[in-house]
Amino acid sequence: MDFNVKKLASDAGVFFSRAMQFTEEKLGQAEKTELDAHFENLLARADCTKNWTEKILRQTEVLLQPNPSARVEEFLYEKLDRKVPSRVTNGELLAQYMTEAANDFGPGTPYGKTLIKVGETQRRLGAAERDFIHSASINFLTPLRNFLEGDWRTISKERRILQNRRLDLDACKARLKKAKAAEAKAAAEHELRLTQSEFDRQAEVTRLLLEGISSTHVNHLRCLHEFVESQTNYYAQCYQYMLDLQKQLGSSKGEIFSGTFVGNAEATSPPAATSPPAVAAATLPAVPTIPVVPTIVGVPNTVAESVLNPNEVKPPASGTRKARVLYDYEAADSTELALLADEMITVYSLPGMDPDWLIGERGNQKGKVPVTYLELLS
């Protein structure tokens, strides 16, 4: 117990002496051993690496898990060295709700069928998100944490030791200047040589650790490439899932907008006597529709569609409309027209056609195109 008290008193004395020395250095009243410019650059580079690594790590954690409560929970599990419990993603939870709603509304109804399709896609999106978060955590976040909790702690420890060695060296230099007697000077010079040797040795150790920051940058660069690759795969999966869903929902979407996409064949019939409500309706702005090719005389619309060859159809005399293609489309047969995203084509409708389809023209090429792949322009 007596030994511990003495050691505590000795440590306290050293602490106060160094505090006074720091104060005198700040006031310019004490000598300070300066490090060379290269060493100072290494220190600044290390501090910059540590600060930006912390910011990138924190923001990536926010990106992968926006919920702060969930992040705190994961942090506690990590500190307790316990496995983080599996958590349902937002997409998977939405899929569950949609499936349950479809069962209540009736899985055979149009709304129920659509809920089931969308819910399944949300489940796949949630699973893809879970895989991306796991991959990013292992390949990107873990190396950043390992640097901050491993390499950087070692560097900080050695820097503190170097700082103490420098203070001891400066204190020896001050004592040597104050020594008057020959014996005191000799003892001060001997102590100075020992302290200088310890300082140089510690400076070399710290320098090697600081130069290792270059290797850290190389490792983080490799991890960054892996993070980008994981993110690219994740968004590519999401895009493909949504594209597949849009194709599945094409029929339903076409029915919803059939009143706008398909023209009214009755517009070609002679005008009938108009009642006052009809006259009032006629004053409202007309909704643009797709021009319709006149009905083939004596042939029902359904039969006309079955025997119709799009390459033999001519545009209606009343004009056509322009449309921009939203997605790429591969023609299933010779009656259809292949599409490329963002290209402009001319479209019009035929009496009796499936409301999900239009006739599209691009130069000398002509064929049926799905309305869900188009943005009609006025």
N, C-alpha and C positions, 0 to 999 in steps of 0.2 A: 504494500500500500504506500509506504514511504517513497519507493522508487517511482511509482506512478505519479505521485504529487510533484516530485522533482521534475519528471519529464514534462508534465503539464505546464509547470512554471517555466521551464526552458522553452517549450514551444510558444508559450504566450509572449515571452521576451523576444523571440525571433520574429514573431508576427508584428509586434509593435515597432521593432527596429526597422523592418521592411516597410511598414506603413509610413514611418517618418522619412525613410529613404525615398519612397515614391513621392511624397509631398515635396521634399527638397528638389527632386528632379523636375517636377512640374513648375516649381518656382525658379528653376535655373540656379539653385544653390548647391547642387551636387553633380558630380561627374556621372555620365551615363555612357556605357559602352554601346556603340551603334553597330548594328548588323549590316553586312554588305548589301548592295542594291539587289543582287540576284536573290538573296535570301528573303528580303522584304517583298519582292515580287511573288515568290513562292507562297509566302504567308497570305498575301492579298488574294492570290488565285485560290488558295484553299478555302479562305473565308467566303469568297464568292461562290465557290462550288457548293459549300455547305448551305448557304442561304437559299440559293435557287433550287437545290435538291429538296429542301424542306417545303418550299412553296409548290413545286411541281408535284411532290408526293401528296400534299394536302388537297390540292385541287383535283388531282386524279381520283383520290378517294371520294371527293364530292361528286365527280362525274359518274363513277361506278355505283355509288350509293348516295343518292340525294337526301335520304332521310337521316337527319343528325342523330336521332335516338338510336337508329339501327347501327350507325357508325360507332357510337359510344358503347353499345352492347358488344360489337365485334372487338373493340379495343380491350374491353374488360376480359372477354374470353381469351384473347391473345395473351394478355398479361398473366392470366391464371393458368396459361398453358393447357387450355381445354379446347376441344374441337367446337367450332362455331356451328350451331344447329342450322339445318337446311331451312331456307326461308323462301316462301312462295313469291314469285315475281308478280309485278302488277299485271302483266299480260296474262299470266296463268290464272290470276284471281278473276280478271275480267272474263276469261274463257269459261270459268266455272259458273259465274253469274249468268252469262248468256245461255249456256247449256241448260241450267235450271229454269230460266225464263222460257226457253223453247219447249221444255217439257210441260210447263204450266199452260202456255198458249196453244200447245198442240204441235208436235213435231211434223205433222203432215200439212200444216197450213203454210202459205207462202212466207209469212213472217217467221214462223218457227223454223222452217227449212233454212232461211237465210241466217237466222241467229246461230244455228248449229254450224253452218259453213264458216261464218265469221269467227265464232268461238274457237273452232278448231285451228284457224289461222292464228288467232291470238295466243293459243296455247303453244303453237310452234314458235311464234315470235318470242314468247316468254322463255322457252327452252333455249333458244339461240342466245338470248340476253344472258341467261345463267352461264352458258358455256363461255361467252365472251368475258364476263366478269371473272370467272375462275381463271381463264387463260391470262388476262391482264394482271391479275393479282400475283400469279406465280411468276410470270416472265418479266413483269415491269415493276410492280410495287415492292415485291420482296427484295430485289437487288438494291433498290433505293434505301429501303429500311436497313438492310445489312450494312450499307455504307455508313449511315448515320449512327447506328447503334454499335458498329464494330470499328471500322477503320477510323471514323472521325473521333470517336472517344479515345482511341489510342493516340492519335495526333494531338488532341487537346491535352492529354495527360503529359506527353513528352514536351509540349510547348510550355506547360506550367513548370515542369522541372527545369527547362532551359531558362525560363524567366528567373527562377530562384538562383540558378547558377550565375546568371548575369548580375543579380543583386549582390550575391556573395563576392563576385569578382570586383565590383565597384566599391564594395565596403573595404576589401583588402587594399585597393588602391588608395582609398582615403586614409586608412590607418598608416600606410607606408609614408604618405605625405606628412602626417602628423608626428611620425616617430622622430625623436631627436637623438637618443642614445644609439651607439653603434650596435649594441645587442638587440635593441628594439627594432632597428632597421633590418638587421639580419633575419630576425624572426619574421618580420613582416614580408620581406622579400621571399623567404621560403614558403610562407603561407600563400603568397600571391602566385608563385609558380604552380603550386598544387591546385589552387582554385582556377588558374588559367587553363591547366590541363583538363580539369573536369568540365569546364565550360566548353572547350574545343571539342571534347568527346561528345558531349550532349548536343552541341550544335550540329555535328555530323550525323548523329542519329536522327535528329529532327529533320535535317535536310533530306535524308533518304526517304523518310516518310512523306514529306511534302512533294518530292519529285514523283512519288507513286500516284499522285493525283492524275497524272496523264494516263496511267493505266485505268484508273477509275472512269475517266471520260470515255475511253475506248469501250469499256464494259457497258457503260450506260448507253452508248451509241448503239451497240448491238441489241440491248434490251428495248431501246426505242424503236428499232426496226421491227422487232417481234411484236411490239404493241400495235404498230401501224398495220402490220399484216393481220393480226387478230381483229382489229377494228374493221379493216377492209372486208374480211370474210364475213363478219357479222352483218355489216350493212348490205353486202351482196346477198346473203341469205334472206334478210328482211325484204329486200326488193323483189326477189324471186317469189317469196311467199305471197306478197301483196299482188304481184302480177298474176299468179295462179288464181288468187281469190277473185280478182277483177274479171278474169275469164269465166269463172264459175258463175259470177253474178251478172254476166253480160245480158242474159235473157231477161232477168227481172228488171234490170235497169232500162233495157229497151222498151219494155212494156210501160214503164213509168213515163217515159218521154215520147211514146209513140204519137201522142196528140200533137207534138211539136215537130217531130221529124218527118211524119208522113202527111202529105197534102190531103185536102178534102176533095174527093172526086166530084162531089155535088157542085163544086164551083163551076164546072163546065156546063151544067144544065141551065136552061132559060130561067131568068129571074121570075120568081113568083110574087104575087101581091104581098106587100109587106104590111104587117100590123104595126101599130104605134110602138110596142116594145121592140119589134125588129128594127124599126127606123132608129130608135134610140141606140140600139146596140151597134148599128152601122156607123154611128158617129164616133165610136171608140177606136183607138189606134189598132190597126190590124197586126196580128201576130205573124211574122214571116214564116212561111212554110216551104218545104221542099217541092219544087215543081213536079207535076205528075204527068206521065205519058198517058194519052187518051186510052180508054179501054178498047180492047180488040172486039169488034162488032161480032155479036153472035157467039162469043166464047166466054164462059164464066171466068171470073178472076182467078180462081184456084187452078183452073186448067191452063189459063194463059201463063201463070207463073211456072207450072211444071214443064211446059214446052218451050219456055222463053230462053233464047240464047242471048246473053248480055252483049255479045259482040255484034249482034244484028240490030240492037236497039239504038235509036237516034235520040238525041236530047230533045226535050219538049220545046215547042215553039215559044212557050211563055218564059223561057229562060232557065238558068241553073243557079246553084249556089256554090260558093267556095267553102272548103273545109280544111282545117289543119289536122294532120295525123298526130295523135298523142303517143302511140306506142307502135313498135314494129309488129307486123302481122304477116305470117306466112300463108299463102293461098293453099287451101285444102285440095282444090281441083281446078280445072281449066275455066270454070265459070266465075272464079273469084280473082280478085286483084290483090297482089302482094303489096304491103305498105311499109314505108320507112318513117320512123318518128320525125316530126317537125316538117315533113314535106307538105306541099299544098296540092290538093286535088279538086276536081269538079264533081259534084254529086247531085243526084236527083232520085226521085222515087217512082215506082210503077204501081198501078192499081193491083191490089191483091197480093203484093209482096209481104213477106214476113216483116213486121214492124222493126225487127232487130237489124235489118239489112237495107242498104241503099245501093244504087248503081254509081260506081266511081269511075272517073276518067282521068288519065294522066297521059297527055300526048296522044299517041295512037293506041294506047292500052286501055282496056275497059273491062270491068267485071264487078261482081258483088263485093261489098265491103261492110263490115260490122259497124253499126252506129256507135257502139261503146268505145271504139278506137278513134273517134273523130271529135273535133271541136268545130261546130258549125259557125260560120261567120256570116254576118248580115250583109 
